[in-house]
C-alpha cells in the first residue's frame, strides 16, 4: 500500500488528475450499467415467470393421481403441455412432456422444497451461451396419489440473447465514454495547469537571479490560479524589498563600521611603532577602550534594528494581545523622569532638562506596543533631541479621539528641510552631526517600531512637516520653532 501510494504520488499532477477523473467516471458508469441491467433483467424474468405460472395453472387440474395428464381433443390442448414433468415426493419423474424427457431436471434438494411451495430454477448459463437454456417453475399438487409436484419449463433463449446484447452495448458505450472522458479530462487538466507551469518557469528565472520579474497574471480573471499568481507576486515583491533592505543595511553597516575599525587599527599601529611608558600605554588603552565602546554601541543598535524588522513582532502587535499593549502616558512619564534626572546631574544652567506634560483627561492611552518598545522609542527620541538639538526638551502626550499622540520638541536650530525625508533612514546623519556620537540608527529604530504597530512617525522642523507614513488625518499641533518628532498610534480599547 505504501509503495503504491508513493508510486502514485510520483506521477505528474496532470496524469493523476486524469486518472482520478477516469476512475470516478468508471464507477459512475458501472453503477448506471448495473442498474440498467438489473431493471431489464427484472422485466424479462417477470414476463417469463408470468407465462410459466399461467401454464402451471392450466396444467395442474389435468394431472391425474397417477401423474399422467388427462388430455382430450387435439394435441397439445393447452400451452406448455409439451414441456412438463410430474414428480413424486422423492423427485422421480412420473410423467413428462415430449420436449423435456424422463431425466429429472430438479436436484433432490429442489424437489423436496417444491413439495411445499413454488420453486424457480434455471438450466444453462447466460455466459457462455447454452444450447438448451430453460426456466423451470414448480407448483405442489394436492391429492392422495404419488403425483406431488408439477414442473413446467420454457426456453429462455430470447431473454438471454437480449441480456447479452445489452451487456455488449453497455460495454461498448462505457469504453467509448471512458475514452472521451480521458481525452476531455486531459485537455481540461492541461488547460488548468498551463498557468501554473508558466508561473513555475517564471519563478525558475527569478530563482536564477532575475530581478523585477513578476508572474504574468491575467487581470480579467478571478479564479484560484490567478489568485495564487497574485499572492506569489506579492510574496516576490516583499522578498525583493526585504533583499533590498538587507543589502542596503549591509552596505550602510559596512560603511559605518569601517571608520571606527580603521581608527582602532591606526591607534594600534601607532602604539606599536615605538616603546612607550606605562602612562602612555594607559592613555592608548583608554583611547582603544573608547573605540571598542563605540563599536559595541553600534553593534547593539544594529542588533536592535534587525530584531525590530522581524515580521512576527508586527503580527503580535496587530493581534492586540495583552502582552503587546501598554499605557503610552505612563511609560512616557517614567522615561521622561529618568532622562530629566540624568540630564540635571550634568546640568549646564538648565539647558539640558526634560519636561513632561499630558493632555489625557485622566484616562489611560493603551497603544498596540509592548512597554519595552514604547520605552525604547521614547528614549531614542529624547536622546536625539538632547544630542542634536538644544534644551530644554518637552515631551507631551495627548489623546485625540481614537489616536494617541506623543511629541518630543527641542529648541535647536532645526533640521535642514532637504534632510527630513531621509532623516529616519538607517545611518542618516547631517554633515554637522557626524562629529557627534551616534550612528544614525535611533530614529530609524523608532520608525520601524511605530510602523509595525500600525502607527505613524512625523518629523517637523522650523515649519516644514514630513510624514513617513500617512495613516492618520490629524494635523500637527506644535510650535513652528525647533524640531518636533511626533508619534501617532491607534488607541487599543
C-alpha positions in Angstrom: 0.0 0.0 0.0 2.8 2.4 0.9 4.8 1.6 -2.2 1.7 2.1 -4.4 0.9 5.4 -2.8 4.5 6.6 -3.3 4.4 5.5 -7.0 1.1 7.3 -7.5 2.4 10.5 -5.8 5.4 10.4 -8.1 3.3 10.7 -11.2 2.7 14.1 -12.9 -0.2 16.0 -11.5 -2.0 16.0 -14.9 -1.7 12.2 -15.1 -3.1 11.9 -11.5 -6.0 14.3 -12.3 -6.9 12.4 -15.5 -6.6 9.0 -13.7 -8.8 10.2 -10.8 -11.4 11.5 -13.3 -11.4 8.3 -15.3 -11.8 6.2 -12.1 -14.7 8.3 -10.9 -16.5 8.1 -14.3 -15.8 4.3 -14.3 -17.6 3.9 -11.0 -20.5 6.0 -12.2 -20.8 4.1 -15.4 -20.6 0.8 -13.6 -23.3 1.8 -11.2 -25.5 3.1 -14.0 -24.9 0.0 -16.2 -25.7 -2.3 -13.3 -28.9 -0.5 -12.6 -30.0 -0.7 -16.2 -29.1 -4.4 -16.5 -31.0 -5.2 -13.3 -34.1 -3.4 -14.5 -34.1 -5.1 -17.9 -33.3 -8.5 -16.4 -36.1 -8.0 -13.8 -38.6 -7.1 -16.6 -37.7 -10.1 -18.8 -37.8 -12.5 -15.8 -41.1 -11.1 -14.7 -42.6 -11.8 -18.2 -41.1 -15.3 -18.4 -42.3 -16.2 -14.9 -45.8 -15.0 -15.5 -46.0 -17.1 -18.6 -44.9 -20.2 -16.6 -47.4 -19.6 -13.9 -50.2 -19.3 -16.4 -49.1 -22.7 -17.9 -48.9 -24.3 -14.5 -52.4 -23.0 -13.6 -53.7 -24.5 -16.9 -52.0 -27.9 -16.5 -52.4 -28.6 -12.8 -56.1 -29.5 -13.0 -55.3 -32.0 -15.7 -52.8 -34.1 -13.7 -54.3 -37.4 -12.6 -53.4 -39.1 -9.3 -51.0 -41.3 -11.2 -49.2 -38.3 -12.7 -50.5 -38.6 -16.2 -52.2 -35.8 -17.9 -55.9 -36.4 -18.8 -55.9 -34.7 -22.2 -58.9 -34.5 -24.5 -59.1 -33.3 -28.1 -56.2 -32.5 -30.4 -52.6 -32.3 -29.0 -51.5 -30.1 -27.5 -54.7 -28.9 -26.0 -53.2 -26.3 -23.6 -50.0 -24.1 -23.6 -47.0 -25.9 -22.1 -48.3 -29.4 -22.5 -45.1 -30.3 -24.3 -42.7 -29.1 -21.6 -43.8 -30.5 -18.3 -42.8 -33.2 -15.7 -44.8 -34.7 -12.9 -42.7 -35.7 -9.9 -43.3 -37.7 -6.8 -42.1 -36.7 -3.3 -38.6 -38.1 -3.9 -38.2 -36.2 -7.1 -38.7 -39.1 -9.5 -40.4 -38.4 -12.8 -43.8 -40.0 -13.1 -44.8 -38.4 -16.4 -43.3 -35.9 -18.8 -43.9 -34.0 -22.0 -42.1 -34.8 -25.2 -39.7 -31.9 -25.1 -38.3 -32.5 -21.5 -37.8 -36.2 -21.4 -37.7 -38.5 -18.4 -34.5 -37.3 -16.8 -35.1 -35.3 -13.6 -34.4 -31.6 -14.0 -34.5 -30.8 -10.3 -31.9 -31.6 -7.8 -33.1 -33.7 -4.8 -33.0 -30.6 -2.6 -35.0 -28.6 -5.0 -37.5 -31.5 -5.3 -38.0 -31.6 -1.5 -38.6 -27.9 -1.5 -41.0 -28.0 -4.4 -43.3 -30.3 -2.4 -44.1 -27.4 -0.1 -44.0 -24.4 -2.4 -43.1 -22.8 -5.6 -39.5 -23.2 -7.0 -38.0 -21.3 -9.8 -34.7 -22.5 -11.3 -32.6 -22.0 -14.5 -30.8 -24.5 -16.6 -28.0 -23.2 -18.8 -25.7 -20.2 -18.1 -26.0 -16.7 -19.6 -22.3 -16.6 -20.5 -21.2 -18.6 -22.3 -24.4 -19.2 -24.2 -26.0 -22.6 -23.5 -27.6 -24.9 -26.2 -30.6 -25.6 -24.1 -31.4 -22.7 -21.7 -34.6 -23.4 -19.7 -36.5 -21.6 -17.0 -38.2 -24.1 -14.6 -41.2 -23.4 -12.3 -42.8 -25.9 -9.9 -46.1 -25.9 -8.1 -47.2 -28.5 -5.5 -50.1 -30.9 -6.4 -52.8 -31.8 -3.9 -54.3 -35.2 -3.6 -53.5 -38.6 -2.1 -51.7 -40.1 -5.2 -48.0 -40.2 -5.8 -48.0 -37.1 -8.0 -46.8 -34.3 -5.7 -45.1 -31.7 -8.0 -45.9 -30.3 -11.4 -42.9 -28.8 -13.2 -43.3 -26.6 -16.3 -40.5 -25.2 -18.3 -39.9 -22.6 -21.0 -36.9 -21.8 -23.2 -35.2 -18.5 -22.3 -33.2 -18.1 -25.4 -34.7 -14.7 -26.2 -34.3 -13.5 -22.6 -30.6 -14.5 -22.5 -29.9 -13.1 -26.0 -31.4 -9.8 -25.0 -29.3 -9.6 -21.9 -26.1 -10.5 -23.8 -26.9 -7.8 -26.3 -27.5 -5.3 -23.5 -24.2 -6.2 -21.9 -22.3 -5.7 -25.1 -23.9 -2.4 -25.7 -23.2 -1.2 -22.2 -19.6 -2.3 -22.5 -19.0 -0.5 -25.8 -20.8 2.6 -24.5 -18.8 2.5 -21.3 -15.4 2.1 -23.1 -16.3 5.0 -25.5 -17.3 7.2 -22.6 -14.1 6.4 -20.8 -12.0 7.3 -23.9 -13.9 10.6 -24.3 -13.6 11.3 -20.6 -9.9 10.7 -20.6 -9.3 12.9 -23.6 -11.5 15.7 -22.3 -10.1 15.4 -18.8 -6.5 15.5 -20.2 -7.3 18.7 -22.1 -9.0 20.3 -19.2 -6.2 19.4 -16.8 -3.6 20.7 -19.3 -5.6 24.0 -19.7 -5.9 24.4 -16.0 -2.3 23.7 -15.2 -0.8 25.7 -18.1 -0.8 28.9 -16.0 0.8 27.0 -13.1 3.6 25.8 -15.5 4.0 29.3 -16.7 4.3 30.5 -13.2 6.9 27.8 -12.5 9.0 28.8 -15.5 8.9 32.5 -14.5 9.7 31.5 -10.9 12.7 29.5 -12.1 14.1 32.6 -13.9 13.6 34.6 -10.7 15.4 31.9 -8.7 18.3 32.1 -11.3 18.8 35.7 -10.3 16.4 37.7 -12.4 15.1 40.8 -10.7 12.0 42.8 -11.3 10.3 39.8 -12.9 6.7 39.2 -12.0 4.3 36.4 -12.8 2.0 37.1 -15.8 -1.4 37.1 -14.1 -4.5 37.9 -16.2 -6.3 40.9 -15.0 -9.7 39.9 -16.4 -9.9 36.6 -14.5 -10.6 35.8 -10.8 -10.1 32.1 -10.0 -7.9 30.0 -7.8 -4.9 30.0 -10.2 -5.0 33.8 -10.8 -5.3 34.4 -7.0 -2.3 32.2 -6.5 -0.4 34.2 -9.1 -1.3 37.5 -7.4 -0.3 36.1 -4.0 3.0 34.9 -5.4 3.6 38.3 -6.9 3.0 39.9 -3.5 5.5 37.4 -2.0 8.0 38.3 -4.7 7.6 42.0 -4.1 8.0 41.5 -0.3 11.1 39.3 -0.9 12.7 41.9 -3.2 12.0 44.6 -0.7 13.5 42.5 2.1 16.6 41.7 0.0 17.0 45.4 -0.9 16.7 46.4 2.7 19.2 43.8 3.8 21.6 44.8 1.0 21.3 48.4 1.9 21.6 47.6 5.6 24.7 45.6 4.9 26.3 48.3 2.8 25.5 51.0 5.3 26.7 48.9 8.3 29.9 48.1 6.4 30.4 51.8 5.7 29.7 52.8 9.3 31.9 50.1 10.8 34.8 50.9 8.6 35.5 54.2 10.3 35.8 53.0 13.9 37.7 49.9 12.8 40.1 51.9 10.8 40.7 54.3 13.7 41.2 51.3 16.1 43.7 49.7 13.7 45.5 53.1 13.3 45.8 53.5 17.1 47.2 50.0 17.5 49.8 50.6 14.7 50.9 53.9 16.3 51.2 52.3 19.7 53.5 49.6 18.3 55.9 51.9 16.4 58.0 52.8 19.5 58.5 51.9 23.0 56.1 53.8 25.3 55.9 54.4 29.0 53.3 52.9 31.3 51.3 56.2 31.3 51.4 56.4 27.5 50.2 52.8 27.3 47.4 53.6 29.7 46.3 56.6 27.6 46.4 54.4 24.5 44.4 51.8 26.2 41.8 54.3 27.2 41.5 55.5 23.6 41.2 51.9 22.4 38.6 51.3 25.1 36.6 54.3 23.8 36.8 52.9 20.2 35.7 49.5 21.4 32.8 51.0 23.3 31.7 52.8 20.1 31.8 49.5 18.2 29.8 47.8 20.9 27.2 50.5 20.9 27.0 50.4 17.2 26.6 46.6 17.2 23.9 46.8 19.8 22.0 49.3 17.7 22.4 47.1 14.6 21.0 44.2 16.6 18.0 46.2 17.7 17.3 47.3 14.1 17.5 43.7 12.8 15.3 42.4 15.6 12.7 45.1 15.1 12.5 44.1 11.4 11.2 40.7 12.4 7.7 40.2 11.0 6.5 38.3 14.0 6.7 41.5 16.0 4.3 43.1 13.6 1.9 40.2 13.7 2.0 40.3 17.5 1.3 44.0 17.6 -1.6 43.7 15.2 -3.0 40.8 17.1 -3.6 43.1 20.0 -2.7 40.7 22.8 -2.3 41.9 26.4 1.4 41.4 26.2 1.7 43.9 23.3 -0.3 46.7 24.9 0.7 49.4 27.4 -0.3 52.9 28.6 1.7 55.4 26.5 1.3 58.2 29.0 2.6 56.2 32.0 5.7 54.9 30.0 6.5 58.4 28.6 6.2 60.0 32.1 8.5 57.4 33.6 11.1 57.7 30.9 11.0 61.5 31.0 11.6 61.5 34.7 14.6 59.2 34.3 16.1 61.2 31.5 15.5 64.5 33.3 17.3 63.3 36.4 20.2 62.1 34.3 20.3 65.5 32.4 20.2 67.5 35.6 23.1 65.6 37.0 25.2 67.0 34.1 23.2 70.3 34.0 24.6 73.3 32.2 22.4 76.0 33.7 19.1 74.2 32.9 19.6 73.8 29.1 19.5 70.0 29.3 16.3 69.5 31.2 13.4 67.3 30.0 9.9 68.2 30.9 6.7 66.1 30.6 3.1 67.2 30.1 0.0 65.2 29.3 -3.5 66.0 28.0 -5.4 62.8 28.5 -8.3 63.9 30.8 -7.0 61.4 33.4 -7.7 58.4 31.1 -5.1 55.9 30.0 -3.9 55.7 26.4 -3.4 52.0 25.7 -1.5 51.5 22.4 -0.6 48.3 20.5 3.1 48.3 21.5 4.9 46.5 24.3 6.2 48.5 27.2 9.8 47.7 26.2 9.2 49.1 22.7 7.5 52.2 23.9 10.3 52.8 26.4 12.9 52.3 23.7 11.1 54.7 21.3 10.7 57.5 23.9 14.3 57.1 25.0 15.6 57.3 21.4 13.5 60.5 20.7 14.7 62.2 23.9 18.3 61.1 23.2 18.2 62.6 19.7 16.7 65.8 21.0 19.4 66.2 23.7 22.2 65.2 21.3 21.4 67.1 18.2 19.1 69.9 19.5 19.1 72.3 22.4 17.3 72.1 25.7 15.0 72.2 27.4 13.3 69.2 25.8 9.5 69.0 26.0 7.7 65.6 26.0 3.9 65.9 25.5 1.2 63.2 25.3 -2.4 63.7 24.3 -5.3 61.7 23.1 -7.4 62.7 20.1 -10.5 60.5 19.6 -9.0 57.1 18.9 -5.4 58.3 18.4 -2.6 58.7 20.9 0.0 61.4 20.1 3.5 61.7 21.6 5.6 64.7 20.7 9.2 65.4 21.6 10.3 69.0 20.9 13.7 70.7 21.3 14.8 74.4 20.9 17.6 73.7 18.5 18.3 75.3 15.2 16.3 72.7 13.4 17.0 70.2 10.6 17.7 71.0 7.0 14.3 70.6 5.1 16.1 68.6 2.4 17.2 66.1 5.0 13.8 65.5 6.6 12.6 62.8 4.1 15.7 60.6 4.8 16.3 61.6 8.4 14.6 58.4 9.7 16.6 56.1 7.3 19.4 54.0 8.8 22.7 55.7 9.2 21.2 59.0 8.0 23.0 62.0 9.6 23.5 65.6 8.8 27.0 66.8 7.9 27.3 68.7 11.1 26.2 65.7 13.2 29.0 63.4 12.1 31.4 64.7 14.6 28.9 63.9 17.4 28.3 60.4 18.9 25.8 58.1 17.3 25.4 56.1 14.1 22.1 57.5 12.8 20.1 54.4 13.9 18.0 55.8 16.8 15.3 57.5 14.7 15.3 54.6 12.2 14.5 52.2 15.0 11.7 54.4 16.3 10.2 54.5 12.8 10.4 50.7 12.5 8.7 50.1 15.9 6.0 52.6 15.3 5.1 51.4 11.8 5.0 47.8 12.9 2.4 48.8 15.5 0.2 50.5 12.8 1.4 54.0 13.8 2.9 57.0 12.0 6.1 58.9 12.6 6.4 62.6 11.7 9.4 64.9 11.8 8.8 68.7 11.7 11.4 71.4 11.8 11.0 75.2 11.6 7.6 75.0 9.9 8.5 72.1 7.5 6.5 68.9 8.0 7.3 65.4 6.8 5.2 62.2 7.3 6.9 58.9 6.9 3.5 57.2 6.8 0.1 58.8 6.1 -2.2 56.8 8.3 -3.9 59.5 10.4 -5.7 62.6 9.3 -4.7 64.7 12.3 -2.8 67.9 11.8 0.4 68.7 13.6 -0.2 70.7 16.8 3.1 72.2 18.0 5.0 75.4 17.6 6.9 76.4 14.5 10.3 76.8 16.2 12.8 74.0 16.8 12.4 70.3 15.8 9.5 68.1 16.8 9.3 64.4 16.4 5.7 63.1 16.6 4.5 59.5 17.1 0.8 58.7 16.4 -0.6 55.4 17.5 -4.1 53.8 17.4 -5.7 53.6 20.8 -6.5 50.0 21.8 -9.6 49.6 23.9 
